[in-house]
Amino acid sequence: MGRLNTDVTLHQELDFNIVASGESDNGISFGASMDIDTDNGASSTSDGEMFISGAFGKLSFGNVDSALDNIGLADVGFDGLDVDNGLEALRGSAMGADVVYSYSIEGLTLTLSTVVGSSSVKNAAGEGDFGMHVAYKAGDLGIEVGYADDDSTGDTSTGLELSYKMGAVSLGATFIQQDFKAAATRDLSGYGISVGYAVNDALSLTAVMASSERGAAGTADLDASGIGFSYSMGGGLSVQGGVSEVDNVDKWDLGLAM
């Protein structure tokens, strides 16, 4: 259930992820996956993709995300209360991908993405979009940088994400800059901070805040904040909920996840 101003709504969603995989005689792994979703009665299939992987890394094809989409911010609540949306929009919603390559070695992961030509609606932005993401993990410290280039417009987005874990506390910070090729269009930037706390094995709390610039000069930034919880009841069932304020609109939600 959720609240937007004075409206209370019931939300129900089923998400089945179908995965098939195998391995060749020479050690090459391969597979495919797709989602079957029902969202408040509307059914769809999505995220169909295939992959091959081995010592050379992993290649994924199909309805995949731009490498820059690995840079992001946590959200709160049962179904997400949109605290992260304003900041993550600066990654460039038109930048697509239908091929992703990733390679990992000793805590370092490189991911590259591009559009080589697809009939899917998701990648209708055109061929040539390019994305890059580099992540490094050293103990409890994580550093990630990302970049994406929209080939059709020349617009670019750059992101930085930092994370650190201290016992039961997890800290995160995200910065994203969107630069437009058109001189008349204002470049935009934003940041977000998240704090997570594992109270015990069953209960965890998350607090998030974000601020991002808007297109028109002189317009107030889009500010958002929220706090949420997740409580495991065992057997794969958990209670989740949260409250938020996004662009001066209050929201809350509460639900069961399984």
Secondary structure, DSSP 8 states (H G I E B T S, - for coil): -EEETTEEE---EEEEEEEEEEE-TTS-EEEEEEEEEEETTEEEEEEEEEEEEETTEEEEEES---GGGGS-----TTTT-STTHHHHGGG-TT---SEEEEEEETTEEEEEEE------GGGTT-TT-EEEEEEEEETTEEEEEEEEE-TTT--EEEEEEEEEEETTEEEEEEEEEEE-SSTTS--EEEEEEEEEEE-SSSEEEEEEEEEE--SSTT---EEEEEEEEEEEEETTEEEEEEEEEETTEEEEEEEEE-
